[in-house]
Amino acid sequence: MALSIGIVGLPNVGKSTLFNALTKKSVPAENYPFCTIDPSVGVVAVPDERLEILSKFSNSAKTIPAAVEFVDIAGLVKGASEGEGLGNKFLAHIREVDAIAEVVRIFEDDNIVHVNGKIDPTGDIETINLELIFADAQTVTKHLGTIEKDVKRGVKEAIKEKELLEKISDALSKGNLARSVQLTADEIQIVGNLQLLTMKPILYVLNKKAHGRNLDELGDERFEKLMSCLKNLGAHHVVVDAGVEQDLSALEGEEKELFRSELGVKDDGVNNLIKKSYEMLGLMSYFTTGEDETRGWTVKVGSTAPVAGQAIHTDFKDKFIRAEIIFWKDLINAGSYAKAREKGLVRIEGKEYIVKDGDVIEFRI
């Protein structure tokens, strides 16, 4: 499935640095036909050691990971919803992505000027989110005017939609994201056509600096306030050192780990960001493997086998007959498909089977 995440943030928070670090991990675009050929788009591999293990097991000619498309969106400034800066371009690009990675600076550096003249991560979040809220309020108001004639005519669908939009409008007027409104599955589908910005999942990327004055390390009250803000939003977050990740992206193996150790950076921030994005969007991976290629496929958690097959080809859903399925580790431990079948580890599943993360599948159509 085509999965895209827009990287947003105020000027000088590390947004472009993070994007540069991500694009160093880019995979060949020809394997992903959904990829836009654009310098501000990078198709990045989802880190998954299981894929490499399966590829070696099958002695595959090619190894193709599941992927996420990251989009470097024009920087936001206060007033973007009114067209300030590159506001209109910014908002248009956000509407096209599945989720938002909102970069927030949590380090002080006198040599890198903050657009507001001070480091206030909670204030940064409020600025960005308010611009998204203002834009959504405009969209909702405009659409309410569009359906008003049908409401007056007594069209049931229009009346239902008006009630839904008024509920969302009320939340937006109070400064809340549209996602804060409890909606049914049917209501989510109705409002989905409007592509509301604040309905999109947001992953907050807290950008720090190696050996810098980082708020999380200083025990600064601004960081405590930030944590409280994220908790109130019910938001996912990940801590990344974008500068270090950009430097590390050019290195491999032991050299990379040695450099990471010297800088005192324990975690792979970019990989954590990608994994957290997957988790936030409720996604998982299954695999196909053989001599030609071993490949990871992205699907929603809870997908049935025919729906999961659509990741490979749209025909798989309608033409699905059955699927041969084995958990990846069981296949590796068995030593071969033949031995796995002897042990009864390869199962034949039908249309109702719910695909699990880590399944190795061979579809029959």
TORSE-479879 format. One line per 4 residues: number of its first residue (from 1); their letters; for each residue x, y, z of N, C-alpha, C. Coordinates in steps of 0.001 Angstrom, whole numbers, plus 500000, padded with zeros to 6 digits. Example, Ala and Ser with C-alpha at 12.3 -4.5 7.8 and 13.67 -1.06 7.14 Angstrom:
# TORSE-479879
1> as> 513190,494310,507800,512300,495500,507800,513200,496700,507800 | 512850,497750,507080,513670,498940,507140,512900,500030,507870 $
***
This chain:
# TORSE-479879
1> mals> 500847,498816,500000,500000,500000,500000,500887,501241,500000 | 500401,502314,499380,501150,503562,499330,500991,504277,500658 | 502072,504442,501371,502041,505083,502676,502940,506311,502645 | 502397,507487,502975,503206,508699,502943,503040,509488,504236 $
5> igiv> 504162,510048,504697,504180,510841,505921,504800,512191,505606 | 504094,513257,505941,504590,514601,505688,505372,515126,506880 | 506584,515606,506635,507405,516178,507694,507139,517678,507751 | 506639,518155,508891,506301,519568,509029,507010,520152,510245 $
9> glpn> 507049,521469,510299,507663,522135,511444,507910,523595,511155 | 508202,524343,512206,508564,525743,512055,509968,525836,511458 | 510389,527007,510995,511754,527167,510492,512795,526886,511587 | 513935,526328,511175,515087,526097,512056,514825,525138,513222 $
13> vgks> 513969,524155,513005,513756,523143,514054,514427,521820,513694 | 514974,521718,512455,515657,520499,512031,514865,519656,511068 | 513803,520214,510510,512931,519474,509602,513682,518969,508366 | 514382,519857,507698,515103,519477,506481,516283,518559,506786 $
17> tlfn> 516929,518786,507936,518037,517909,508353,517532,516491,508541 | 516375,516356,509159,515777,515038,509358,515439,514396,508021 | 514871,515185,507110,514524,514648,505794,515770,514166,505064 | 516854,514934,505155,518107,514533,504511,518631,513218,505090 $
21> altk> 518503,513055,506395,518933,511808,507035,518093,510637,506555 | 516807,510879,506401,515900,509830,505935,516192,509437,504494 | 516406,510428,503632,516584,510124,502218,517902,509407,501937 | 518852,509489,502862,520081,508709,502718,519766,507220,502816 $
25> ksvp> 518597,506915,503394,518169,505525,503532,517218,505122,502402 | 517106,505979,501398,516157,505731,500319,516433,504411,499603 | 515361,503804,499107,515456,502560,498359,515129,502842,496899 | 515538,501972,495965,515290,502220,494541,513820,502444,494234 $
29> aeny> 513518,503561,493600,512129,503946,493355,511409,502991,492407 | 512173,502301,491542,511510,501437,490555,510736,500288,491198 | 511077,499956,492444,510359,498889,493146,509033,499376,493727 | 508799,500693,493689,507616,501268,494311,506938,502217,493339 $
33> pfct> 506037,501690,492512,505423,502502,491469,504619,503683,491979 | 504258,503687,493284,503487,504807,493808,504365,506026,494068 | 505678,505843,494011,506612,506916,494378,506565,508078,493391 | 506448,509277,493935,506496,510487,493122,507951,510850,492842 $
37> idps> 508278,511173,491608,509640,511599,491281,509747,513075,491616 | 510222,513354,492794,510252,514715,493300,511389,514806,494312 | 512201,515869,494260,513327,515982,495187,512900,516084,496643 | 511648,516431,496885,511180,516561,498265,510498,515288,498758 $
41> vgvv> 510644,514203,498010,510041,512922,498393,511127,511855,498478 | 511109,511084,499549,512050,509979,499700,511327,508712,500101 | 511584,507621,499413,510998,506332,499766,512009,505596,500633 | 511640,505353,501879,512564,504853,502892,512177,503453,503339 $
45> avpd> 513187,502578,503438,512949,501198,503852,512521,501123,505303 | 511545,500263,505581,511156,499973,506959,512176,498991,507529 | 512895,499358,508593,513913,498454,509144,513283,497177,509675 | 513765,496037,509204,513181,494752,509606,514201,493640,509398 $
49> erle> 514827,493187,510478,515865,492159,510369,515309,490832,509866 | 514009,490607,510026,513390,489361,509567,513528,489204,508055 | 513472,490335,507347,513551,490308,505883,514899,489760,505428 | 515985,490231,506043,517322,489770,505677,517509,488287,505987 $
53> ilsk> 516962,487860,507119,517074,486449,507505,516362,485562,506491 | 515162,485976,506085,514395,485206,505104,515077,485205,503744 | 515678,486344,503372,516354,486435,502079,517540,485476,502012 | 518304,485398,503087,519435,484457,503139,518928,483017,503124 $
57> fsns> 517836,482782,503820,517232,481458,503866,516861,480976,502464 | 516257,481866,501679,515795,481517,500335,516857,481739,499261 | 518004,482301,499655,519059,482642,498695,518464,483491,497567 | 517716,484525,497983,516975,485355,497026,517899,486253,496201 $
61> akti> 517542,486428,494943,518304,487314,494061,518102,488770,494443 | 516906,489102,494958,516604,490482,495366,515948,490477,496740 | 516211,491547,497491,515561,491748,498783,514912,493119,498759 | 513596,493149,498887,512865,494410,498783,512072,494643,500069 $
65> paav> 512450,495652,500830,511760,495910,502097,510424,496612,501898 | 509585,496551,502917,508410,497419,502944,508931,498845,503021 | 508123,499804,502610,508634,501172,502510,507631,502205,502978 | 508165,503341,503392,507373,504508,503764,507847,505678,502908 $
69> efvd> 506912,506465,502404,507249,507641,501614,507210,508870,502523 | 508365,509535,502679,508434,510762,503474,508452,511970,502544 | 507659,512974,502897,507535,514181,502080,507990,515384,502898 | 508978,516116,502378,509470,517322,503036,508560,518475,502630 $
73> iagl> 507697,518874,503540,506685,519884,503229,507193,521277,503583 | 506845,522253,502749,507304,523631,502951,507089,524087,504381 | 508080,524802,504938,508025,525236,506329,506801,526078,506642 | 506281,525883,507852,505086,526594,508276,505454,527834,509075 $
77> vkga> 504674,528896,508899,504807,530080,509740,503419,530444,510255 | 503389,531230,511317,502112,531684,511851,501349,532433,510770 | 500083,532091,510587,499281,532717,509538,499203,531896,508276 | 499727,530655,508317,499710,529787,507118,498291,529550,506622 $
81> sege> 497341,529419,507558,495946,529172,507168,495341,530362,506424 | 495994,531543,506564,495541,532738,505845,496408,533022,504624 | 497314,532055,504312,498145,532204,503129,499505,532815,503376 | 499865,533026,504657,501176,533602,504958,502287,532638,504560 $
85> glgn> 503459,533200,504152,504585,532367,503752,504179,531492,502574 | 504467,530213,502696,504048,529254,501674,502823,528491,502174 | 501980,529202,502917,500857,528575,503597,499974,527695,502746 | 499518,528203,501614,498605,527432,500779,499259,526160,500240 $
89> kfla> 500536,526291,499835,501282,525134,499341,501481,524127,500467 | 501804,524644,501636,502012,523815,502817,500769,522980,503119 | 499624,523642,503189,498385,522962,503555,497949,521979,502467 | 498140,522336,501214,497763,521442,500117,498565,520152,500161 $
93> hire> 499857,520252,500464,500701,519065,500514,500348,518171,501702 | 499959,518773,502822,499590,517972,503989,498336,517145,503698 | 497422,517702,502917,496182,516974,502619,496458,515665,501882 | 497595,515583,501209,497891,514422,500376,498573,513284,501131 $
97> vdai> 499027,513524,502376,499754,512487,503107,498831,511737,504060 | 499292,510552,504493,498494,509727,505396,498659,510142,506855 | 499826,510682,507177,500111,511063,508551,501117,512208,508555 | 501280,512813,509726,502157,513968,509877,503248,513654,510895 $
101> aevv> 504495,513946,510529,505601,513906,511477,505936,515359,511796 | 505581,515800,512996,505734,517202,513375,507027,517371,514167 | 508005,518035,513561,509326,518188,514183,509309,519373,515148 | 509735,519095,516386,509745,520104,517436,511148,520175,518033 $
105> rife> 511709,521347,518082,513074,521529,518597,513095,521541,520127 | 513982,520712,520725,514092,520693,522186,515531,520984,522635 | 516299,521696,521818,517658,522071,522204,517850,523581,522041 | 518734,524118,522864,519103,525526,522763,520450,525650,522058 $
109> ddni> 520554,526595,521135,521800,526845,520421,521754,528282,519929 | 522644,529115,520488,522640,530537,520132,522959,530781,518669 | 523578,529786,518010,523956,529940,516608,522836,529561,515639 | 521775,528963,516167,520632,528587,515321,519412,529327,515840 $
113> vhvn> 519045,530372,515148,517972,531250,515612,516613,530574,515498 | 515823,530669,516552,514450,530171,516507,513550,531277,515974 | 512588,530925,515174,511736,531913,514517,511008,532802,515527 | 510734,532271,516733,510042,533055,517751,510992,533664,518782 $
117> gkid> 512303,533479,518551,513290,534082,519437,513516,533351,520743 | 512859,532221,520939,513047,531447,522165,512675,529993,521922 | 513217,529111,522767,512903,527687,522649,511710,527374,523531 | 510597,527035,522898,509351,526735,523618,508614,525655,522829 $
121> ptgd> 508998,524380,523016,508412,523297,522206,506896,523193,522298 | 506350,523422,523483,504890,523367,523622,504240,524485,522819 | 504851,525682,522874,504337,526795,522083,504421,526524,520591 | 505503,525846,520156,505653,525481,518740,504515,524570,518294 $
125> ieti> 504214,523582,519136,503129,522644,518816,501806,523388,518715 | 501575,524294,519646,500324,525052,519630,500218,525899,518374 | 501331,526496,517944,501331,527320,516722,500970,526492,515498 | 501645,525352,515355,501396,524497,514193,499981,523938,514217 $
129> nlel> 499577,523408,515363,498259,522782,515445,497128,523788,515249 | 497324,525010,515731,496296,526029,515538,496130,526388,514067 | 497241,526419,513326,497142,526693,511892,496373,525576,511177 | 496624,524337,511600,495896,523214,511010,494418,523280,511389 $
133> ifad> 494146,523662,512635,492763,523792,513114,492038,524893,512352 | 492696,526054,512176,492073,527161,511431,491738,526731,510002 | 492652,526017,509374,492425,525554,507999,491242,524595,507938 | 491162,523690,508914,490050,522741,508947,488720,523446,509201 $
137> aqtv> 488746,524468,510049,487517,525218,510335,486987,525867,509060 | 487905,526374,508242,487502,526964,506961,486886,525907,506049 | 487513,524729,506009,487014,523641,505158,485617,523208,505585 | 485419,523052,506897,484119,522609,507427,483046,523656,507147 $
141> tkhl> 483359,524918,507390,482382,525991,507149,481969,526045,505685 | 482946,525915,504809,482674,525941,503374,481769,524777,502969 | 482050,523593,503520,481255,522423,503139,479848,522498,503718 | 479702,523077,504902,478357,523256,505472,477502,524118,504557 $
145> gtie> 478121,525146,503976,477393,525984,503030,477007,525241,501775 | 477868,524303,501347,477622,523526,500132,476418,522602,500276 | 476250,522013,501464,475172,521028,501643,473884,521642,502196 | 473887,522954,502424,472735,523596,503068,471446,523422,502264 $
149> kdvk> 471531,523479,500927,470330,523313,500093,469713,521935,500295 | 470559,520904,500337,470059,519547,500538,469480,519376,501941 | 470059,520072,502918,469527,520018,504283,468117,520592,504316 | 467920,521729,503663,466605,522381,503631,465578,521532,502894 $
153> rgvk> 466065,520736,501924,465160,519849,501176,464834,518591,501953 | 465494,518405,503082,465206,517252,503929,465929,515986,503538 | 467030,516107,502779,467819,514932,502391,468492,514360,503644 | 468156,513090,503967,468627,512493,505218,470152,512477,505331 $
157> eaik> 470825,512113,504226,472293,512039,504253,472906,513407,504565 | 472326,514458,503985,472838,515812,504201,472609,516259,505642 | 471435,515910,506180,471129,516265,507575,472105,515581,508531 | 472376,514308,508245,473319,513556,509079,474724,514149,508983 $
161> ekel> 475105,514524,507765,476435,515096,507560,476552,516447,508264 | 475473,517237,508231,475502,518542,508891,475706,518378,510391 | 475008,517432,510992,475142,517187,512430,476576,516794,512779 | 477163,515968,511918,478538,515520,512130,479512,516693,512022 $
165> leki> 479338,517503,510980,480250,518627,510765,480122,519682,511862 | 478917,519867,512362,478729,520831,513450,479421,520352,514721 | 479419,519035,514926,480110,518461,516086,481619,518697,515973 | 482134,518508,514757,483572,518736,514526,483883,520225,514604 $
169> sdal> 483018,521061,514049,483219,522504,514075,483286,523025,515509 | 482459,522477,516368,482449,522883,517776,483792,522561,518435 | 484326,521367,518129,485624,520964,518694,486729,521884,518193 | 486713,522192,516898,487741,523058,516312,487682,524464,516909 $
173> skgn> 486473,524968,517148,486313,526318,517702,486873,526413,519117 | 486992,525271,519788,487552,525238,521145,489055,524971,521133 | 489629,524919,519916,491067,524712,519799,491484,523260,519851 | 490535,522355,519636,490843,520922,519663,490977,520366,518246 $
177> lars> 491798,519326,518103,491952,518664,516815,490687,517888,516471 | 490400,517738,515188,489227,516974,514765,489300,515524,515255 | 490523,515002,515397,490703,513633,515883,490192,513442,517304 | 490029,514535,518035,489559,514422,519418,488081,514083,519505 $
181> vqlt> 487360,514221,518397,485922,513922,518371,485715,512417,518196 | 484910,511831,519069,484608,510408,518971,483655,510162,517802 | 484112,509396,516807,483315,509141,515609,483113,507650,515385 | 481980,507307,514788,481737,505925,514393,482480,505650,513092 $
185> adei> 482543,504375,512708,483215,504007,511458,482550,504690,510266 | 481219,504766,510283,480492,505419,509192,480795,506913,509139 | 480885,507540,510319,481158,508976,510365,482573,509284,509883 | 483512,508411,510228,484893,508589,509764,484950,508546,508248 $
189> qivg> 484153,507655,507662,484126,507535,506204,483535,508802,505570 | 482493,509344,506193,481861,510558,505671,482824,511739,505709 | 483460,511927,506865,484346,513074,507030,485657,512887,506267 | 485973,511648,505912,487212,511363,505186,487290,512069,503851 $
193> nlql> 486153,512311,503234,486135,512970,501929,486634,514420,501998 | 486610,515009,503191,487037,516397,503348,488546,516528,503546 | 489208,515406,503787,490661,515400,504007,491078,516430,505067 | 490401,516400,506192,490726,517340,507265,492126,517061,507794 $
197> ltmk> 492891,518130,507963,494289,518010,508375,494412,517440,509779 | 493530,517863,510685,493658,517438,512076,492973,516096,512352 | 492493,515456,511297,492038,514070,511421,493200,513109,511215 | 494290,513610,510651,495446,512756,510356,496224,512461,511643 $
201> pily> 496752,511239,511773,497601,510921,512929,498844,511801,512916 | 499272,512252,514092,500463,513093,514203,501491,512415,515105 | 502700,512251,514587,503828,511758,515371,504728,512951,515663 | 504916,513255,516938,505753,514391,517317,507207,513935,517408 $
205> vlnk> 508063,514564,516611,509482,514215,516539,510265,515267,517329 | 510765,514878,518496,511462,515810,519373,512942,515811,518998 | 513382,516893,518389,514736,516982,517843,515710,517571,518858 | 516721,516792,519232,517740,517250,520181,519082,517372,519464 $
209> kahg> 520144,517743,520205,521455,517936,519596,522529,517326,520472 | 523398,516489,519883,524460,515822,520625,525350,516850,521324 | 525600,516608,522619,526450,517485,523442,525890,518908,523516 | 524616,519049,523227,523997,520374,523276,523210,520581,524556 $
213> rnld> 522574,521731,524658,521739,522042,525821,520332,521530,525521 | 520133,520235,525781,518867,519578,525476,517932,519629,526686 | 516706,520055,526446,515762,520257,527538,515478,518975,528317 | 515471,517825,527616,515184,516564,528306,516314,516172,529246 $
217> elgd> 517543,516536,528909,518704,516191,529731,518925,517186,530869 | 518441,518401,530689,518620,519441,531701,517563,519382,532797 | 516551,518528,532583,515447,518483,533546,514669,519787,533536 | 514649,520427,532385,514025,521743,532223,512500,521630,532329 $
221> erfe> 511881,522604,532989,510427,522590,533153,509704,522673,531816 | 510375,523221,530792,509760,523283,529462,509566,521881,528884 | 510480,520952,529221,510327,519581,528746,509189,518890,529492 | 509090,519151,530791,507983,518578,531573,506642,519081,531036 $
225> klms> 506602,520351,530695,505384,520929,530117,505063,520276,528778 | 506108,520000,527992,505933,519347,526694,505360,517949,526870 | 505909,517182,527826,505419,515828,528073,503953,515850,528499 | 503599,516820,529301,502209,516961,529737,501299,517280,528559 $
229> clkn> 501782,518135,527663,501024,518498,526461,500768,517285,525584 | 501817,516476,525350,501687,515293,524503,500746,514264,525138 | 500814,514163,526460,499925,513231,527167,498473,513662,527005 | 498216,514959,527126,496849,515475,526971,496331,515269,525554 $
233> lgah> 497238,515332,524595,496856,515121,523190,496689,513639,522872 | 497169,512773,523784,497157,511328,523513,498045,511005,522334 | 499187,511724,522246,500015,511678,521038,501195,510729,521158 | 501603,510192,520020,502833,509414,519906,503999,510384,519743 $
237> hvvv> 505170,510014,520285,506340,510853,520049,507596,509987,520019 | 508644,510537,519420,509944,509870,519354,511018,510949,519452 | 512117,510638,520144,513226,511588,520284,514294,511251,519244 | 514715,512241,518483,515684,512046,517404,516732,513162,517453 $
241> dagv> 517976,512812,517151,519011,513829,516929,519218,513885,515420 | 518505,514794,514756,518503,514851,513289,519902,515105,512732 | 520680,515960,513399,522024,516257,512924,522919,515037,512931 | 522897,514290,514034,523683,513063,514136,523215,512044,513112 $
245> eqdl> 521900,511909,512968,521364,510937,512019,521782,511262,510589 | 521866,512553,510276,522321,512942,508940,523789,512555,508747 | 524612,512778,509777,526029,512408,509698,526197,510894,509607 | 525403,510170,510393,525516,508714,510437,525010,508042,509170 $
249> sale> 524126,508725,508462,523490,508107,507293,524487,507768,506189 | 525663,508398,506218,526680,508129,505193,527599,506979,505594 | 527432,506465,506826,528305,505406,507333,527580,504069,507384 | 528349,502981,507485,527780,501636,507559,528514,500820,508625 $
253> geek> 527854,499776,509109,528476,498763,509953,529152,499278,511200 | 530372,498730,511466,531104,499040,512686,531470,500520,512775 | 531812,501123,511636,532169,502540,511619,530995,503391,512114 | 529815,503027,511680,528617,503757,512074,528372,503625,513572 $
257> elfr> 528475,502397,514096,528229,502161,515509,529291,502818,516382 | 530548,502845,515911,531628,503494,516654,531373,504994,516755 | 530981,505599,515636,530696,507028,515613,529514,507349,516529 | 528493,506488,516496,527316,506683,517342,527720,506643,518823 $
261> selg> 528600,505682,519146,529067,505530,520527,529862,506750,520974 | 530741,507264,520094,531553,508427,520427,530700,509655,520708 | 529569,509740,520007,528677,510885,520186,527729,510694,521366 | 527748,509480,521938,526885,509200,523077,525430,509027,522701 $
265> vkdd> 525179,508655,521443,523807,508431,520964,523541,506934,520947 | 522643,506479,521806,522424,505040,521972,521493,504448,520917 | 520438,505168,520596,519401,504608,519734,519517,505099,518297 | 519001,504307,517382,518900,504717,515981,517605,505506,515831 $
269> gvnn> 517719,506830,515906,516536,507677,515926,515671,507560,514685 | 516305,507468,513511,515546,507386,512269,514766,506076,512198 | 515429,504964,512550,514728,503687,512546,513574,503692,513538 | 513791,504298,514706,512718,504393,515694,511550,505210,515159 $
273> likk> 511870,506265,514409,510831,507101,513821,509981,506301,512836 | 510651,505529,511978,509932,504734,510975,509062,503679,511649 | 509635,502993,512642,508877,501956,513357,507685,502555,514095 | 507901,503714,514719,506821,504371,515464,505725,504821,514513 $
277> syem> 506107,505251,513311,505120,505648,512302,504233,504463,511939 | 504860,503306,511753,504125,502069,511461,503118,501775,512564 | 503617,501829,513795,502782,501532,514965,501608,502501,515056 | 501894,503786,514868,500871,504815,514972,499752,504615,513954 $
281> lglm> 500122,504175,512762,499142,503997,511689,498487,502622,511696 | 498845,501794,512682,498231,500472,512776,498621,499568,511628 | 499918,499602,511261,500395,498814,510128,501297,497677,510586 | 501456,496701,509728,502342,495568,509989,502882,495061,508660 $
285> syft> 503781,494077,508744,504382,493509,507530,504175,492005,507462 | 503905,491528,506256,504012,490094,505988,505018,489934,504855 | 505405,488686,504574,506498,488464,503626,506138,487450,502555 | 506768,487633,501407,506820,486585,500385,508299,486304,500169 $
289> tged> 508641,485043,499955,510065,484722,499814,510273,483566,498843 | 511354,483644,498096,511709,482609,497122,513039,482960,496493 | 513443,482192,495486,514739,482434,494858,514787,483773,494127 | 513683,484172,493527,513665,485446,492782,513792,486641,493716 $
293> etrg> 512969,486669,494766,513029,487795,495693,512386,487456,497031 | 512831,488164,498049,512156,488183,499348,511689,489604,499553 | 510419,489756,499942,509851,491096,499972,508925,491276,501173 | 508971,492487,501751,508049,492845,502817,506887,493634,502242 $
297> wtvk> 505681,493337,502752,504475,494014,502252,503763,494687,503422 | 503300,495898,503192,502636,496684,504231,501128,496527,504151 | 500515,496174,505292,499056,496064,505361,498573,496566,506716 | 497304,496881,506801,496694,497282,508060,496576,496067,508978 $
301> vgst> 496811,496288,510262,496592,495233,511252,495127,494821,511180 | 494872,493515,511176,493507,493007,511104,493025,492697,509703 | 493906,492820,508697,493513,492550,507306,493303,491055,507076 | 492269,490726,506316,492072,489337,505909,493065,489003,504800 $
305> apva> 493230,487721,504515,494181,487288,503493,493901,487910,502118 | 492643,487933,501637,492397,488556,500327,492745,490046,500303 | 492431,490753,501398,492740,492187,501464,494249,492396,501499 | 494948,491563,502259,496411,491656,502324,497030,491389,500958 $
309> gqai> 496416,490485,500191,496924,490162,498868,496885,491326,497912 | 496004,492292,498177,495905,493471,497317,497194,494284,497310 | 497993,494145,498369,499268,494863,498415,500155,494413,497259 | 500000,493145,496852,500781,492602,495739,500141,492962,494403 $
313> htdf> 498834,492729,494304,498099,493049,493077,496616,493172,493407 | 495957,494154,492804,494539,494390,493105,493663,493181,492785 | 494084,492331,491830,493288,491153,491454,493237,490099,492558 | 494193,490152,493477,494294,489090,494479,493057,489007,495368 $
317> kdkf> 492378,490131,495587,491203,490103,496454,490054,489339,495805 | 489752,489659,494556,488612,489029,493871,488918,487597,493421 | 490169,487326,493063,490529,486010,492538,491084,485064,493603 | 491112,485524,494845,491690,484734,495927,490991,483382,496065 $
321> irae> 491769,482318,496166,491233,480977,496405,491639,480517,497808 | 492939,480529,498058,493444,480146,499371,494877,480676,499498 | 495443,480504,500681,496818,480941,500902,497551,479921,501760 | 498817,479672,501418,499676,478839,502252,500449,479771,503174 $
325> iifw> 500355,479505,504469,500902,480446,505443,501745,479736,506493 | 502876,480364,506818,503728,479876,507892,504362,481089,508563 | 504512,481044,509877,505173,482138,510586,506652,482111,510233 | 507247,483283,510031,508613,483372,509497,509622,482577,510321 $
329> kdli> 509515,482641,511642,510498,481967,512493,510345,480445,512411 | 509094,479993,512261,508862,478552,512109,509513,478037,510832 | 509449,478840,509775,510061,478444,508509,511582,478364,508653 | 512170,479352,509287,513621,479365,509483,514057,478169,510336 $
333> nags> 513342,477932,511428,513699,476836,512336,513546,475467,511679 | 512567,475340,510760,512340,474057,510078,513482,473742,509120 | 514099,474769,508540,515231,474561,507642,514877,474551,506173 | 513626,474243,505848,513169,474255,504456,511650,474185,504446 $
337> yaka> 511060,474556,503303,509613,474449,503167,509166,472992,503280 | 509971,472072,502687,509606,470651,502698,509506,470135,504129 | 510510,470463,504948,510495,470002,506340,509383,470687,507133 | 509117,471940,506801,508039,472664,507482,506689,472007,507187 $
341> rekg> 506508,471541,505938,505259,470862,505578,505154,469513,506284 | 506285,468798,506391,506287,467509,507090,505845,467663,508538 | 506240,468788,509140,505910,469047,510549,504525,469682,510717 | 503849,469922,509604,502516,470511,509668,502502,471985,510022 $
345> lvri> 503631,472666,509739,503739,474079,510089,503175,475004,509013 | 503036,474475,507793,502460,475262,506696,500959,475008,506663 | 500170,476058,506834,498718,475930,506914,498051,476430,505638 | 496934,475820,505294,496099,476306,504201,494981,477132,504824 $
349> egke> 494908,478411,504458,493902,479303,505029,493011,479877,503935 | 491778,480188,504315,490810,480735,503372,490609,482223,503508 | 489463,482687,502977,489199,484121,502881,489044,484820,504228 | 488694,484071,505257,488433,484697,506553,489689,484840,507411 $
353> yivk> 490799,484287,506963,492013,484308,507783,492518,485736,507992 | 492830,486071,509245,493399,487376,509583,494920,487255,509580 | 495549,487984,508682,497005,487919,508523,497701,488466,509770 | 498769,487788,510186,499540,488189,511363,500867,488823,510925 $
357> dgdv> 501370,489723,511758,502675,490317,511510,503736,489224,511520 | 504515,489133,510433,505552,488109,510351,505147,486860,509600 | 503907,486806,509106,503484,485664,508283,504276,485646,506963 | 504624,484455,506514,505150,484268,505170,504025,483619,504367 $
361> iefr> 503654,484246,503267,502436,483826,502552,502727,483524,501081 | 502098,482470,500604,502069,482180,499169,500598,482125,498779 | 500176,483058,497931,498767,483156,497545,498453,482230,496385 | 497256,481648,496415,496738,480838,495315,495535,481558,494719 $
365> i> 495623,481883,493423,494500,482560,492769,494140,481830,491480 $
***
